[in-house]
Amino acid sequence: MPQENPRLKRILEKVRPKTFFEDLAEYGYLMQYVDEFMKEKWDNEESFQIKILNILYEYSKYPSQELNLYYLWHFNHAMEIFSEEVKEVK
């Protein structure tokens, strides 16, 4: 049995047609589509939000308020943890 080439495996994982969501993100319409047709799923499923935000990050050529808010929230959370750690050291 031939051994699997990890480099080839990584390349083959990336070689695929773009999805509908990826196309929408590329043209700047993904969040408009999600707001109009998938609002309930966006509001209730964190895994779906993360999937959409990752697609925006990877494919969008336009700024996204949702993506900026997501990163600001994580940055703020990291700074809170850092602040708590600094307080403990003092």
KATALIN-V260843 format. One line per field, one symbol per residue. ss: DSSP state (h for helix, s for strand, l for the rest). phi: phi as a letter, one per 20 degrees, with the letter a starting at -180 (. if undefined). burial: I if it has 16 or more other C-alpha atoms within 10 Angstrom, else O. A space follows every 10 residues. Layout:
ss = ???
phi = ???
burial = ???
This chain:
ss = lllllhhhhh hhhhlllllh hhhhhhlllh hhhhhhhlhh hhhhlhhhhh hhhhhhhhhl llllhhhhhh hhhhhhhhhh hhhhhhhhhl
phi = .fffefffff fffeeaffef ffffffendf fffffedcgf fgfdcfffgf fffffgffdf edfcffffff ffffffffff fgffffffff
burial = OOOOOOOOOO OOOOOOOOOO IIOIIIOIOI IOOIOOOOOO OIOOOOOOIO OIIOIIIOII OOOIOOIOOO OOOOOOOOOO OOOOOOOOOO
